[in-house]
Amino acid sequence: MRIFTCTPVAFGGGGDFFARDSGLLCRGLQMLGVDSHAVMPGEASADDEADLIRTEYSNLESSEWWQSQGLDGVVLYAWGRPRFRKVASAIHHAGIQLILNQDNGGFISPLAGFSGWYMEQWIMTGHGASAAHLGAFLKQILRGLTIGLFLTDPLRAQHLKQGDFIACVSPAATKAYQRLCWFYGGRKLAKRVVMIPHPVETKFVFVDSPLPKLRQVVCVGRWQDHLQKRPLLMQSVLEHLLEDDQEVLIQIVGETTRELAEWHQSLRDDYRRRVHLRGRLDRAQLADVFCSSQIFYSPSAYESFGIAAAEALCCGCSVVGKDSVSMASFEWFISEQSGRLAATDDIQGHLNALTDELTSWKKGERNPDTLSEIWVSRLHADRVAQQILNFKL
């Protein structure tokens, strides 16, 4: 069997690309004996992996080029965007089974559910915290109800109708897309919507140890992104946690910004000794941090999936985040006694969720072996790839 993955954007093609999303799914398919390559436009670079095919963008819009590849299937990571509809159409007209990956929480149009879409615009434009944010929010609402409904949605519908399957990354996103596709093409199109999560590298797995997991919380993020990752909220929550819990340890992974370093230096000595700024870690080091920690905490305002949370689950961590339409996967992530969501999206709400989750670990209500077993079976690259083969069958 010969199945390719494709993203129509010229990303780098090195190890980082093959550690997630379309590159990692390609590797998962290879693990099952499938002849698989990843396809991207752009100039070849020295760090491109051998199983990456670079080609002219015009070839991606050519059914003849796709037909010449002799493929049984393609998983297209094009987010359902109208600008890539000709790529989807070319693959479809080449007679190749097409799975369209949708890397989002589902509320990409008012037609997917007006209240959820409205709330997500509010969150993603900064919660209206300033006049500028309020202006951006109102602009997004106006755009979605005009250009979105009358131009973007019809073109997106053309894109999605090319797929044999429309793959969403969480149960909540799947429900939203089913509503959306019912508007786009009735029951027939809505039935093509399925759930296929993003894959996780197989190195993320809980390795049993004679020592129990530490009473430790780990946070991973691009901390320079204040709007999405919300480092200021994280700092406030963790400082309160350190005050309330004299045993808890904190690991913060990701580029250490000047603001994060200054906050760390400002902590009391006994607090600072329990907070470790790890900076960027390689994948094996990150897996080790997860395996030694009890909880993965995400202060994010929004996540399309939350790959770091998924990796942590496979390493036997439970997860804590906020309860929101903009964190669609987290409702699923906590579904196996594997975490909890903050009842309110503020310092106290996040603090309560972390405190309660640490208590669950102390009471023996969380089992890292069980957590890892459940989420490895759902998220490891070869298990996600098997779902693709099941659709092929």
C-alpha positions in Angstrom: 0.0 0.0 0.0 1.2 3.5 -0.9 -0.1 6.4 1.1 1.4 9.9 1.2 0.8 12.9 3.5 0.9 16.4 2.1 1.0 19.9 3.4 0.8 22.6 0.7 3.0 25.0 2.7 6.8 25.2 2.4 7.8 24.3 5.9 11.3 23.1 6.8 11.6 19.4 6.2 14.0 18.3 8.9 13.6 16.4 12.1 11.2 18.9 13.7 8.8 18.5 10.8 8.8 14.7 11.1 8.2 14.9 14.9 4.5 16.0 14.5 1.4 16.3 12.4 1.8 15.3 8.7 5.5 14.4 9.0 4.9 12.1 12.0 1.9 10.5 10.4 4.1 9.6 7.5 6.5 7.9 9.9 3.6 6.1 11.6 2.5 4.7 8.3 6.0 3.6 7.6 6.0 1.7 10.9 3.1 -0.3 9.6 4.9 -1.3 6.4 3.2 1.3 4.2 5.2 3.0 1.5 4.8 6.6 2.6 6.4 9.9 1.9 5.5 13.5 2.9 5.0 16.0 0.1 5.6 19.7 0.3 6.3 22.6 -2.1 9.4 24.7 -1.9 13.1 24.5 -2.5 15.0 21.5 -1.1 17.2 22.3 1.9 20.2 20.5 3.4 18.3 19.3 6.4 15.3 17.8 4.5 14.8 14.2 5.5 15.1 11.5 2.8 11.4 10.6 2.9 10.3 14.2 2.0 9.3 14.9 -1.6 9.7 18.6 -2.6 7.8 19.6 -5.8 6.5 22.7 -7.6 3.3 24.0 -6.1 1.7 23.7 -9.5 2.2 20.0 -9.3 0.0 19.9 -6.2 -2.8 21.3 -8.2 -2.3 18.8 -11.1 -4.3 15.6 -11.1 -1.9 14.2 -13.7 1.0 14.6 -11.3 -0.8 13.0 -8.4 -1.9 10.1 -10.7 1.7 9.6 -11.7 2.6 8.8 -8.1 0.7 5.5 -8.0 -1.0 6.2 -4.7 -3.8 4.5 -2.8 -4.4 7.5 -0.5 -3.3 10.9 0.6 -3.8 12.6 3.9 -3.9 16.3 3.2 -3.0 18.8 5.9 -4.6 21.9 4.4 -7.0 22.9 7.2 -9.9 23.1 4.8 -8.8 26.5 3.6 -10.3 27.8 0.4 -6.9 28.7 -1.1 -5.9 25.0 -1.1 -9.2 23.7 -2.6 -7.5 23.1 -6.0 -5.0 20.8 -4.3 -7.8 18.7 -2.8 -9.6 18.7 -6.1 -6.5 17.5 -8.0 -6.1 14.6 -5.6 -9.8 13.7 -5.8 -9.9 13.8 -9.6 -6.8 11.6 -9.7 -8.9 8.8 -8.2 -7.0 8.7 -5.0 -8.7 8.3 -1.6 -8.4 11.6 0.2 -8.5 12.3 3.9 -8.6 16.0 4.8 -7.1 16.8 8.1 -8.7 19.7 10.0 -6.2 21.0 12.6 -8.6 23.2 14.7 -11.3 23.1 17.4 -14.1 23.1 14.9 -15.6 26.6 15.3 -14.2 27.9 12.0 -17.6 29.4 10.9 -20.8 30.6 12.5 -22.5 27.6 10.8 -20.5 25.2 13.0 -22.4 26.6 16.0 -22.9 30.3 16.5 -22.4 30.6 20.3 -19.2 28.5 20.1 -17.9 30.5 17.1 -18.7 33.8 18.8 -17.0 32.8 22.0 -13.9 31.6 20.2 -13.6 35.0 18.3 -13.7 36.7 21.7 -11.0 34.5 23.1 -8.7 34.5 20.1 -8.7 38.3 19.8 -7.7 38.8 23.4 -10.9 38.7 25.5 -11.6 42.4 24.7 -9.1 43.4 27.3 -8.3 46.7 25.6 -9.9 49.0 22.9 -7.6 47.4 20.3 -8.7 43.8 21.3 -12.4 44.9 21.3 -11.9 46.4 17.8 -10.2 43.2 16.6 -13.1 41.1 18.0 -15.8 43.3 16.3 -13.9 43.1 13.1 -13.7 39.3 13.2 -17.5 39.1 14.0 -18.3 41.4 11.1 -16.0 39.6 8.7 -17.4 36.2 9.7 -21.0 37.2 9.2 -20.3 38.8 5.8 -17.3 37.7 3.8 -17.2 34.5 5.9 -20.7 33.4 5.1 -21.0 34.5 1.6 -17.5 33.9 0.2 -15.2 31.8 2.6 -17.8 29.2 3.5 -18.9 28.3 -0.1 -15.2 28.0 -1.1 -14.4 25.9 2.0 -17.4 23.7 1.2 -15.9 23.1 -2.3 -12.6 22.0 -0.6 -14.3 19.7 1.9 -16.5 18.0 -0.7 -13.4 16.6 -2.3 -12.6 14.5 0.7 -13.6 10.9 1.2 -13.1 11.6 4.9 -12.9 14.8 6.8 -10.7 14.1 9.8 -11.0 16.2 13.0 -8.6 16.0 15.9 -11.0 15.9 18.8 -14.6 14.7 19.6 -15.7 18.3 20.1 -14.3 19.4 16.8 -15.9 16.4 15.1 -19.3 17.4 16.4 -18.8 21.0 15.2 -17.7 19.9 11.8 -20.7 17.6 11.4 -22.9 20.6 12.0 -20.9 22.6 9.5 -20.9 19.9 6.8 -24.6 19.4 7.2 -25.0 23.0 6.1 -22.4 22.5 3.3 -23.7 19.3 1.9 -26.4 17.7 4.0 -26.3 14.3 5.7 -24.1 12.8 2.9 -21.2 15.2 3.6 -21.7 15.2 7.4 -21.3 11.4 7.4 -17.8 11.8 6.0 -16.6 13.6 9.2 -14.5 11.3 11.4 -12.1 11.7 14.3 -8.4 11.1 13.8 -6.2 12.8 16.5 -2.7 14.2 15.8 0.0 11.5 16.3 2.5 11.4 19.2 6.1 10.1 18.8 6.6 6.6 20.3 9.3 7.9 22.6 6.6 9.5 24.7 5.6 6.6 26.9 5.7 6.1 30.7 8.8 4.1 31.7 8.1 2.4 35.0 10.5 3.2 37.8 11.0 2.0 41.3 10.6 5.6 42.3 7.1 7.2 42.2 6.5 10.3 40.1 7.5 13.5 41.7 4.9 15.9 43.1 5.7 18.0 40.1 3.8 20.2 37.6 5.3 20.8 34.1 4.4 23.6 31.7 5.5 23.7 28.0 5.0 26.6 25.7 6.2 29.4 23.5 6.3 31.9 26.3 6.9 34.8 24.0 3.4 34.4 22.8 1.5 36.3 25.5 -1.9 36.1 23.8 -2.1 32.4 23.3 0.2 30.8 25.9 -0.5 33.4 28.7 2.8 33.2 30.7 1.6 36.0 33.0 -1.4 33.9 34.1 0.9 30.9 34.5 3.3 32.8 36.7 0.5 34.1 39.0 -1.1 30.7 39.3 2.2 28.9 40.0 3.2 31.5 42.6 0.0 30.9 44.5 0.5 27.2 44.2 4.0 27.4 45.6 2.6 29.4 48.5 -0.2 26.9 49.2 1.8 23.7 48.7 5.2 23.5 50.3 6.2 20.3 48.5 5.2 20.9 44.9 8.0 21.3 42.2 7.6 23.2 38.9 9.3 22.5 35.6 8.8 25.2 32.9 10.0 24.1 29.4 10.3 26.4 26.4 12.5 29.4 25.5 13.1 31.4 28.7 12.1 34.9 27.9 13.5 38.0 29.7 10.1 38.4 31.5 10.1 34.8 32.6 13.7 35.0 33.9 12.9 38.2 35.8 9.9 36.7 37.4 11.9 33.7 38.5 14.6 35.9 40.0 11.9 37.9 41.9 10.6 34.8 43.7 11.4 34.1 47.3 14.5 31.9 47.7 12.4 28.9 48.9 10.0 29.3 46.0 12.8 29.8 43.4 14.5 26.6 44.4 11.4 24.6 43.5 10.9 26.3 40.1 13.2 25.1 37.3 13.4 27.0 34.0 14.5 24.3 31.6 14.6 26.3 28.3 14.3 24.4 25.1 14.7 20.6 25.5 15.2 17.9 22.9 12.4 15.4 22.5 14.0 12.7 24.7 14.7 15.2 27.5 11.1 16.4 27.3 9.8 12.8 27.6 12.0 12.3 30.7 10.5 15.5 32.3 7.0 14.2 31.6 7.7 10.8 33.0 8.9 12.2 36.3 6.0 14.7 36.6 2.4 14.1 37.8 0.6 17.0 36.0 0.9 18.8 32.7 -0.6 22.3 33.1 -1.7 24.4 30.2 -2.5 28.1 30.9 -3.3 28.6 27.2 -6.2 30.7 26.0 -6.7 28.4 23.0 -5.2 25.3 21.4 -6.2 23.6 18.1 -5.1 20.3 19.7 -2.4 20.6 22.3 0.3 18.2 21.2 2.4 18.8 24.4 -0.6 17.7 26.5 -1.0 14.6 24.3 2.7 13.8 24.8 2.4 14.2 28.5 -0.6 11.9 28.7 1.4 9.2 26.9 4.0 9.6 29.6 1.5 9.0 32.4 0.7 12.6 33.4 -2.7 14.0 34.0 -3.6 17.3 32.4 -5.1 20.6 33.7 -6.4 23.4 31.5 -9.4 25.6 31.2 -12.9 24.6 30.3 -13.5 26.4 27.0 -14.7 25.9 23.4 -11.2 27.2 22.5 -9.5 24.1 24.1 -11.6 21.5 22.3 -9.3 18.5 22.9 -8.9 19.0 26.6 -12.4 17.7 27.4 -11.3 14.5 25.7 -7.9 14.6 27.4 -9.4 14.5 30.9 -12.0 11.8 30.0 -10.2 8.8 31.5 -9.7 10.1 35.1 -6.8 11.8 33.4 -7.1 15.4 34.6 -9.6 18.2 35.2 -10.6 21.6 33.8 -10.7 24.9 35.6 -14.2 25.9 36.4 -13.3 29.6 35.9 -10.7 31.0 33.6 -8.9 33.0 36.2 -6.1 32.6 38.8 -8.3 31.1 41.4 -10.0 28.7 39.0 -6.7 27.4 37.6 -5.2 27.2 41.1 -8.2 25.2 42.4 -7.9 22.7 39.5 -4.2 22.2 40.0 -4.7 21.8 43.8 -7.5 19.3 43.3 -5.5 17.4 40.8 -2.5 17.1 43.1 -4.8 15.8 45.8 -6.1 13.1 43.4 -2.5 12.0 42.9 -1.9 11.9 46.6 -5.0 9.8 47.2 -3.9 7.3 44.6 -6.7 8.2 42.2 -4.3 8.6 39.3 -2.2 5.7 37.9 0.6 6.6 35.5 0.8 3.1 34.0 -2.9 3.1 33.2 -2.9 6.7 31.8 0.0 5.9 29.6 -1.5 2.6 28.3 -4.8 4.3 27.4 -3.3 7.3 25.6 -0.5 5.4 23.9 -3.2 3.2 22.4 -5.0 6.2 21.0 -2.2 8.7 20.1 1.1 7.0 19.2 2.0 7.5 15.6 1.5 3.8 14.6 -1.9 3.7 16.3 -3.1 6.8 14.5 -1.7 5.5 11.2 -3.7 2.3 11.8 -6.9 4.4 11.8 -6.0 5.6 8.4 -5.6 2.0 7.2 -8.9 1.1 8.7 -10.6 3.7 6.6 -8.7 2.3 3.6 -10.2 -1.1 4.3 
